[in-house]
Amino acid sequence: MSPFKQRPILSASLALLVLASCSSTPIAKVSPMDAGDVPPALAATLTSPASELGDSDLIDAVASLLSADKARGLETGTRVQVRGALEQYAGELATRGEDPEALADLSQSDLPARISVPAGLRSATIYLERGERKDAFKTIRKLDERYPSHGLRSEAGTLLKEIGDSFFFDTRRKYFLFPYSSNAPQIYEYLSAEYPKHPDTDDALKKLADTYEANRQFAVAIEKHEELVLWCRDSPYRIASEAAIPRLRLAVLDGPEYGRDFMEVALGELETWLANYPGDESRPEVERTLVDCLQRLADNDMVVARFYRTVDSPAGARQHAARALESAKRAGNPEQLTEIRSFLEALDEIESVGPPRQIPQGIRPEDAVPLDGELDQQGPAQLAPGSDSMEPRRIPRRTERAIKDGEQAELEVGGPSGGGGEQQ
């Protein structure tokens, strides 16, 4: 099939998709009425009071009045009558309507917020009762976009929390693969972002932080705990969030080589928490986190100390090892203390020997070693008194050239002295 024949088919398919996605209620299909048709249509609508109409008839009446209200060229008196009747019938529909789709369309009409907002919230409530939770969330989100500061934000926030909890505690899976609970975070995120001071926001933030931590998204979990501490000062979860933040900072780190800044920030947060909440029931857990942080700091210093020792910088190695020792003393880990002290003793032994002999530039190493035998092997390596380190002293050895030259000299004088004595 040629591309020219495919286009009509594709266009028709797209049109069907657009129609399928549009609302099918009469309120969504309103078009301006001719000015001459408005008086009889108004009279026909007013024959039945709004309170006596059923849901379907009430929707048709509101749609007819909306169409009349859009008519052009109406007399002022007629337009006032139309507008008054429209608000009366639309208000009745927003109060007791049962079609969530029609109510959602009504909330997006040109009516005042005192009618549109209740209609939108009623629509979302009915959607939630029917289990259509995503439609309920979309309705509230559209309502907030249209009226960002409407007067029923407290009710909307409560409804959002109910939608999020409905997903959060749902253990079922869609198509046996996708858990419904995975939809909860986006609801909670919207609630915490758009309704930060709502009474239920702290619970939403706590559940978000727990979810992200369970998924090992520690950095995002820290953000949620920080938002809870910032916006929900009176929340019962605030103290626990303050304790969780430094614990998660440590969980982010891959090893002692990385993130010393994070460790120091976490240490300050833990010390502040312990000072502010001395009698809190979670204090033992926070103290364990403090010990973990101190041990990590000591390990970090020892990584740097070993590097300085590798590059023959005893001063740098000692500086970091000494700081590691102070952190380890606070942590109270005997094995870590023994390791650091042994390292420091080994440094003492290296420094007692003195720096290695420097070879001037341009001279071969064997030319810089004297041949008089003063630097012969002094025996096996020995440990420094009081040291548990197995590192040997720096003991120079005779070079192969010195040995060969000595043997040549003995041959020139007639061999070793022991052989001459036996000939005599």
Secondary structure, DSSP 4 states (H G I P E B T S, - for coil): --HHHHHHHHHHHHHHHHHHHS--SGGGG--PPPGGGHHHHHHHHHTS-GGGS-HHHHHHHHHHHHHHHT-SS--HHHHHHHHHHHHHHHHHHHHH---HHHHHHHHTSSS-HHHHHHHHHHHHHHHHHTT-HHHHHHHHHHHHHH-TT-TTHHHHHHHHHHHHHHHHT---EETTTEEGGGGHHHHHHHHHHH-TTSTTHHHHHHHHHHHHHHTT-HHHHHHHHHHHHHH-TT-TTHHHHHHHHHHHHHHH--STTS-HHHHHHHHHHHHHHHHH-TT-TTHHHHHHHHHHHHHHHHHHHHHHHHHHHHTT-HHHHHHHHHHHHHHHHHHT-HHHHHHHHHHHHHHHHHHHH-SPPPPPTT--GGGGS-SSSTTS--SS--PPTT----PPP------HHHHHHHHHHHHHTTS-HHHHHHH-
